């Protein structure tokens, strides 16, 4: 079973969200998602300043065997993107929860976090997918 950090919140589309405690969140893809994709070779990042609504497509992760759209789990403005992924997309395979975050957003509505899955909820969701 993939690692599922308890301090994060999860979307059924396999993005994780970390509450930074200051009205911002950090977002990436889960270990489960990167394992399913295989060796990541390209990441399309959103533009800083873009306003995303919950569920909006904001980028793509491509691997040697598939491409997967990324969806914003919350509503807000893109403050920062992890530009290191442009030169080292494989870091998503190596460190999906630490070094390979994808973007940081300023939340429009902190209650968006309340509807995301807890680690236990995400684990239970994964069990229903298999």
N, C-alpha and C positions, 0 to 999 in steps of 0.2 A: 504494500500500500504506500502511496506517495506521502510525503511529508505534508502536514496541514497545520501550520502554526496557529495556535489558539488566539493570538492577539489580533489577527486579521479577520476581515469580513470577506465573503465570497459571493460571486454571481454565478448563476447556473451556466453562464457562457464561459466560465473558467477564468475570469479575471479576479484578482485579489485586490482589496482596498485596505490601506493602513490609515487610520485616523491619526494625524500628526498633532492633534490637540490644540491647533491654532486656527481652525477654520479651513485647513487645507488637508488634502489626502494625497497619498502616493499610491499609484496603481501599476500592476504588472499582471503577468499570467501565472497560473499555478504550476506547480511541479507536475501535476497530472497532465495538464495541457501540453507542456513541453515534451513530456514522455510520449504522448500520443503523436505529436508532430514529428519527432525524431530530430535529426541534426538541423538546427536552425541556421539558415544561410543569409537571411535578409529580414529586416524589420522596417516597415514604413511607419514613421512617427507623425503625430499631428503637428500642426503649426502652433507655436506659442501665441496666445491671444485668442485662439479659437474658443467659442462658447459651445459646449456640448450639452445636449439633453440626455437624460438617462435613456440608455438603449441605442444611442447614436453610434454608428460605426466611426471609429477614429483612426484606424490603421490596419495593417496586415502583418502577420508573421508568416514567413515562407520557410519551408524546410526542404530537404532533398526529396521528400515524398508527398508534400501537401502544402496548401496555403490556407490560412485561417484568418477570417476577419476578426477584428477586436472591437468590442462594444463597451461604451462607457457605462459603468455600474451606477453612476451618480450624475447629477447635473452640476455644471460649473464651468469656469474658465481655465484653460490650460495655462499654467504659470511657467512650467519648465518641462523639457523633455530630456531623456537620457541620451545625449548625442554620442556617447561611447558605444551605443548599440549599432551605430552606422558602420563603425570600423570593426566591431567585435560582436556580431549578432549571436555567435555561439555562446556568449556569456549567459544567455537565457537558459541554455542547457546546463551550465555549470552552477549558476547561482540565481534561480528564478525569484527568490524572495529578498535577496540582499542587493547585490551589485547590478542586477538586470531589471530594476524597476523601469517602467516605460514612460510614465508622465506624472506630474504633480498638478493637481487642480485646486482652485479655490472653490469651495462648496457654495452653491446657491442656497441649499436647504440641508442642514445637518441631519434632518430626519430621514434623508435618503439612506443613511447608514443603517437605520433601524430595520429596513426591509431586506437587507442583505443577509445571507446565511452565516451563521456562526460556524466555527470549525466542525463541530459535531453535526450541524445541519448539512454542511457541504459533504462531509464523509458519508452521511446517510443518502444524500443525493447521488453520489458516485456509485454507491452500492446498487441503486435502482437502475443506473445506466448500463451496468454490466449484465 
